Amino acid sequence: MNLFVGQMVLKKDVLLPEPLRAKSILSFEDWLLLEENAGQVERKVRLAGWHFFWLTHAWDGWSMAFNAQRSLEKALIKALRKIDRRFHAAEITTIKCYRLLGLRFCKVLVEARHIQHGPILGLTEPVGMMNRSSGNTETEKRLPSAA
């Protein structure tokens, strides 16, 4: 696994139009690690007439292992588990690794991103998600507005 700052991660079951589907290089848990960076994904989203939201929510994950790649993977998974389920995309914004006593310690910081058709976050139709058990499409409940 080759992680880099700016790389995008997308939930597996998000329903997006065909032009927005990106190639993934790795699949783990509920996420797909894309080979594209956030700028490339944003261009595709805008060309399709959809909207790409850059949110300020950030989560980090720490891990240690004997292998640097394994430590990075575990740290990324820990960070992604913390993301609010309302958001279905994330960007890797920080990667830090160091070695101590033969172990590799890694920290990965991810920031929430969101892709949707409407221009106002939270005021449009909810994003469709596939229900794994039944195969039916269900939608997340919309949060009440703060107004």
C-alpha positions in Angstrom: 0.0 0.0 0.0 1.4 3.4 -1.0 -0.2 6.1 1.0 0.4 9.8 0.2 -0.9 13.1 1.5 -3.9 14.2 -0.6 -5.0 10.7 -1.4 -8.8 10.0 -1.2 -10.7 7.3 0.5 -14.3 6.6 -0.3 -16.9 4.4 1.4 -17.6 1.2 -0.6 -21.3 1.4 -0.8 -21.8 5.0 -1.9 -24.0 5.3 -5.0 -22.5 7.8 -7.4 -23.0 8.4 -11.1 -20.7 6.5 -13.4 -18.3 9.3 -14.3 -17.6 9.8 -10.5 -16.6 6.2 -9.9 -12.8 6.0 -9.4 -10.3 3.3 -9.5 -9.4 1.9 -6.1 -6.0 0.4 -5.3 -7.0 -1.2 -2.0 -10.1 -2.2 -0.3 -10.4 -2.7 3.5 -13.4 -2.8 5.9 -16.0 -0.3 4.5 -13.5 1.8 2.5 -11.8 2.0 -0.8 -8.4 3.7 -1.1 -8.4 5.6 -4.4 -5.4 6.1 -6.6 -6.5 9.7 -7.2 -5.8 12.7 -5.1 -8.4 15.1 -3.8 -7.9 17.6 -6.6 -8.5 15.0 -9.3 -11.6 13.7 -7.6 -12.9 17.3 -7.2 -12.5 18.0 -10.9 -14.4 14.8 -11.8 -17.2 15.7 -9.4 -17.6 19.3 -10.8 -17.5 18.1 -14.4 -20.4 15.7 -13.6 -22.4 18.6 -12.1 -22.1 17.4 -8.5 -20.6 19.1 -5.5 -17.5 18.2 -3.5 -17.5 19.5 0.1 -14.3 20.2 2.1 -15.2 19.8 5.7 -13.2 20.8 8.8 -13.8 17.6 10.7 -10.5 15.6 11.2 -9.7 12.3 12.8 -6.4 10.6 13.5 -5.2 7.1 14.0 -2.0 5.9 15.6 -0.4 2.5 15.3 2.8 0.6 15.8 4.1 -2.5 14.1 7.4 -4.1 13.1 6.6 -3.2 9.4 6.1 0.4 8.3 3.4 -0.5 5.7 1.4 -2.5 8.3 1.6 0.3 10.8 0.4 2.8 8.2 -2.5 0.6 7.2 -3.6 0.1 10.8 -3.3 3.8 11.6 -5.5 4.6 8.5 -8.1 2.1 9.5 -8.3 3.5 13.1 -8.7 7.0 11.7 -11.4 6.0 9.3 -13.4 4.1 12.0 -13.8 7.5 13.8 -15.4 9.3 10.8 -19.0 10.3 11.3 -21.2 8.0 9.2 -22.9 11.1 7.5 -19.7 11.6 5.5 -18.7 9.1 2.9 -15.3 10.3 1.8 -12.0 11.4 3.4 -8.7 12.9 2.4 -5.4 11.8 3.9 -3.9 15.1 5.1 -1.0 14.1 7.4 1.3 11.0 7.5 4.0 10.8 10.1 6.1 7.7 10.8 9.1 7.2 13.0 11.1 4.2 14.3 11.9 3.5 18.0 13.4 0.3 19.3 12.8 -1.6 16.1 9.1 -0.7 16.0 7.4 1.6 13.4 5.0 4.2 14.9 2.7 5.9 12.4 0.0 8.6 12.7 -2.4 9.2 9.9 -4.8 12.2 9.9 -7.9 12.2 7.7 -10.3 15.0 7.0 -13.9 14.5 6.1 -15.1 15.1 2.5 -18.6 14.7 1.1 -19.9 14.3 -2.5 -23.5 15.0 -3.3 -25.7 16.3 -6.1 -27.2 19.4 -4.3 -25.1 22.5 -3.6 -26.2 22.9 0.1 -24.8 20.4 2.6 -27.6 18.8 4.6 -30.5 20.4 2.7 -30.5 18.1 -0.2 -31.7 14.5 -0.6 -29.7 12.1 1.6 -27.0 10.1 -0.1 -28.0 6.6 -1.0 -26.2 3.8 0.7 -26.5 0.1 -0.1 -27.7 -2.1 2.8 -25.3 -5.1 2.8 -27.7 -7.6 4.3 -30.7 -7.0 2.0 -29.1 -5.4 -1.0 -31.8 -2.8 -0.8 -31.0 0.9 -1.1 -31.7 2.9 2.1 -30.9 6.5 2.9 -29.5 8.1 6.0 -31.9 10.3 7.9 -31.4 14.0 7.4 -30.4 16.0 10.5 -32.7 18.9 11.5 -31.5 22.3 10.4 -30.0 24.6 13.0 -32.3 27.5 12.0 
